[in-house]
């Protein structure tokens, strides 16, 4: 009777320990997935802020214009490029642009400025320029009643020249043919804020900028959005094969410094999360070792009837991996609704963040196969590895010693 009671207590102890281990692994998986979702969602938001502010997912230029911009390095047949982009199913939007530096004059003040020639209809399909209008109204390509064409200027330039909506601004630059370009424009809107990349920018309708710079119908750049922003590099390669005479670059190449910084930060966060999960599994290792010690007699009996050491290792391995699999399944069932809500709704921030004139007030996560299965694979691999020391210990048990243990 005493032996049965001891055996019963041992079974209960093992079950209790297994339950605590399962809860620990489930909690670790839930924490890992939620952290991954938050990290990926945060970086996805940062990438959206960065690419939708101006860069786009992919850019098309002539030769090395992206690194060494010159006014004469223009795409000579923009209609061909537009046809290619329009017919590609993975391209959701594109916008042609022209650029030039200029001297801006308003009132009795002057300032350097950057001219951005954009298509009023196509540019909003690629960037958040509509949301960046902080004063006035978004422009069109039509002149006003007095024959002056509209312009939108950055907040920094507006403050520097003390200009506002409705005022005149004079631009002086050089044309592609060597001529002096100068004209008067009417300000219809103020763009962004004093920290925006375009704080000293002057936005002109594309056709107006082309005439002002004497470049005909040519453009300096096409910025475009990919249907799946995570596949933009593959799309850039595909488009490059369709336009071999031009240079097609994903934003990771255009903004290489930012991308490398982002990747370094993500790797540091991945290491921190992996370390936390590893610490959780140290406790799991201790539990598995205790389970092996408590079943020493059982393993001794198995070895005495001919069980090979490799079979004992396999037994401990299967037990641990099965426990991890069940724990992960439970954790996934519990955390998935939270991740879906966090991705679709998010958490409202107490303080809104102004990024280049666009306000963000919600923190969201990300739900993808990577977020779900990467932690799952890591935890199953870790479970498999921590099962080896207890399994090897069980394999080395001598039947004579094991049967004589208490």
Residue pairs with C-beta under 8 A, 6 or more apart in sequence:
10 294
13 294
14 291
14 294
14 295
17 287
17 290
17 291
18 287
18 291
18 323
20 287
21 283
21 284
21 287
21 288
21 323
21 327
22 323
22 326
22 327
22 330
23 327
24 280
24 283
24 284
24 327
25 280
25 281
25 284
25 323
25 324
25 327
25 328
25 331
25 379
25 383
26 327
26 328
26 330
26 331
26 334
27 280
27 331
28 276
28 277
28 280
28 281
28 331
28 379
29 327
29 328
29 331
29 332
29 335
29 375
29 376
29 379
30 331
30 334
30 335
31 276
31 277
32 273
32 276
32 277
32 375
32 378
32 379
33 331
33 332
33 335
33 339
33 371
33 372
33 375
34 335
34 338
34 339
34 342
34 365
35 269
35 273
36 273
36 370
36 371
36 374
36 375
37 339
37 342
37 343
37 365
37 366
37 367
37 371
38 342
38 363
38 365
39 266
39 269
39 270
39 273
40 365
40 366
40 368
40 370
40 371
41 342
41 343
41 363
41 364
41 365
41 366
42 363
43 262
43 266
44 229
44 366
45 360
45 363
45 364
46 262
47 229
47 262
48 229
49 355
49 356
49 358
49 360
50 251
50 255
50 258
51 57
51 225
51 229
51 251
52 126
52 127
52 128
53 127
53 128
53 196
53 197
53 355
53 356
53 358
54 127
54 197
54 198
54 223
55 223
55 251
55 254
55 255
56 95
56 126
56 127
56 223
56 224
56 225
56 251
57 224
57 225
57 226
57 229
57 232
57 235
57 250
57 251
58 223
58 224
58 225
58 226
58 232
58 235
58 236
58 239
58 248
58 249
58 250
58 251
59 66
59 221
59 222
59 223
59 224
59 248
59 249
59 251
59 254
60 75
60 81
60 221
60 222
60 224
60 239
60 243
60 246
60 247
60 248
60 249
61 73
61 75
61 220
61 221
61 246
61 247
61 249
62 73
62 74
62 75
62 76
62 220
62 246
62 247
63 73
63 247
64 73
64 247
65 73
65 220
65 221
65 247
66 247
66 249
66 253
66 254
69 99
69 220
71 99
71 100
71 174
71 175
71 176
71 213
71 215
71 220
72 176
73 220
74 98
74 176
74 215
74 218
74 219
74 220
75 81
75 218
75 219
75 220
75 221
75 222
75 246
76 218
78 96
78 217
78 218
78 219
78 222
81 222
81 243
81 246
82 94
82 96
82 222
84 239
84 242
84 243
85 91
85 94
85 222
85 224
85 239
86 94
88 235
88 238
88 239
88 242
89 227
90 226
90 227
90 228
90 231
90 235
90 238
91 224
91 225
91 226
91 227
91 235
91 239
92 125
92 225
92 226
92 227
93 122
93 125
93 126
93 224
93 225
94 122
94 125
94 126
94 222
94 223
94 224
94 225
95 118
95 119
95 122
95 123
95 125
95 126
95 127
95 222
95 223
95 224
96 119
96 122
96 206
96 219
96 221
96 222
97 116
97 117
97 118
97 123
97 206
97 219
97 220
97 221
97 222
97 223
98 115
98 116
98 117
98 206
98 209
98 210
98 213
98 215
98 218
98 219
98 220
98 221
99 114
99 115
99 116
99 117
99 220
99 221
100 114
100 115
100 117
100 173
100 174
100 181
100 209
100 213
101 112
101 113
101 114
101 115
101 173
102 112
102 113
102 114
102 115
102 171
102 172
102 173
102 181
102 202
103 110
103 111
103 112
103 113
103 171
103 172
103 173
104 110
104 111
104 112
104 113
104 153
104 157
104 161
104 169
104 170
104 171
104 202
105 161
105 169
105 170
105 171
105 172
106 161
106 162
106 163
106 167
106 168
106 169
106 170
107 161
107 162
107 163
107 167
109 160
109 161
109 162
110 161
111 157
111 160
111 161
111 200
112 200
113 153
113 157
113 171
113 200
113 201
113 202
114 198
114 200
114 201
114 202
115 171
115 173
115 201
115 202
115 204
115 209
115 212
115 213
116 198
116 201
116 202
116 203
116 204
116 209
117 203
117 204
117 205
117 206
117 208
117 209
117 210
117 212
117 213
117 219
118 129
118 203
118 204
118 205
118 206
118 209
119 205
119 206
120 138
120 139
120 140
120 141
120 205
120 206
123 129
124 130
125 225
126 223
126 224
126 225
127 223
128 358
129 138
129 191
129 203
130 138
131 357
131 358
131 359
132 191
132 192
132 196
132 356
132 357
132 358
133 152
133 189
133 190
133 191
134 155
134 190
134 191
134 192
134 193
134 357
135 164
135 165
135 189
135 190
136 152
136 165
136 187
136 188
136 189
136 190
137 188
137 189
138 152
138 188
138 189
139 150
139 151
139 152
139 188
139 189
139 203
139 205
140 150
140 205
141 149
141 205
141 206
141 207
141 208
142 150
143 149
143 150
144 150
144 186
148 168
148 184
148 185
148 186
149 183
149 185
149 186
149 204
149 205
149 208
150 185
150 186
150 187
150 188
150 205
151 169
151 171
151 185
151 186
151 187
151 188
151 202
151 203
151 204
152 187
152 188
152 189
152 190
152 191
152 202
152 203
153 163
153 169
153 187
153 189
153 190
153 191
153 201
153 202
153 203
154 190
154 191
154 192
154 196
154 198
154 199
154 200
154 201
154 202
155 190
155 191
155 192
155 193
155 194
155 196
155 199
155 357
156 194
156 196
156 199
156 200
157 163
157 199
157 200
157 201
157 202
158 164
158 187
158 190
159 194
160 200
161 169
163 169
163 187
164 187
164 190
165 187
165 188
165 189
165 190
166 186
166 187
167 186
167 187
168 184
168 185
168 186
168 187
169 184
169 185
169 186
169 187
169 202
170 182
170 183
170 184
170 185
171 181
171 182
171 183
171 185
171 202
171 212
172 180
172 181
172 182
173 180
173 181
173 182
173 212
173 213
174 180
174 181
175 181
175 212
175 213
175 214
175 215
176 213
176 214
176 215
177 214
179 214
181 212
181 213
181 214
183 212
185 202
185 204
191 198
191 201
191 203
191 357
192 198
192 199
192 356
192 357
193 199
193 354
193 356
193 357
195 354
195 356
196 356
196 357
197 356
198 356
204 212
206 219
210 216
210 217
210 218
210 219
226 232
226 235
232 250
232 251
232 252
233 250
233 252
235 250
236 248
236 249
236 250
237 248
239 248
240 247
240 248
251 259
252 259
274 378
277 375
277 378
277 379
277 382
278 382
281 379
281 382
281 383
281 386
284 320
284 383
284 386
285 386
285 389
285 390
288 316
288 320
288 386
288 387
288 390
289 389
289 390
289 393
291 390
292 299
292 316
292 390
292 391
292 393
292 394
295 394
296 397
296 402
296 405
297 402
297 403
297 405
299 312
299 394
299 397
299 402
300 397
300 398
300 399
300 400
300 401
300 402
300 403
300 405
301 399
301 402
301 403
302 311
302 312
303 309
303 312
303 397
303 398
303 399
303 402
304 399
304 403
309 395
309 396
310 395
312 391
312 394
312 395
312 397
313 388
313 391
313 392
313 394
313 395
314 391
315 391
315 394
316 387
316 390
316 391
316 394
317 384
317 387
317 388
317 391
319 387
320 383
320 384
320 386
320 387
320 390
321 380
321 383
321 384
321 387
323 383
324 379
324 380
324 383
325 380
328 376
328 379
328 380
332 372
332 376
336 372
339 365
339 367
339 371
340 367
342 364
342 365
343 364
343 365
343 366
343 367
344 364
345 364
346 362
346 363
346 364
346 365
347 362
347 363
347 364
348 361
348 362
349 360
349 361
349 362
349 363
352 359
352 360
352 361
353 359
353 360
353 361
354 360
365 371
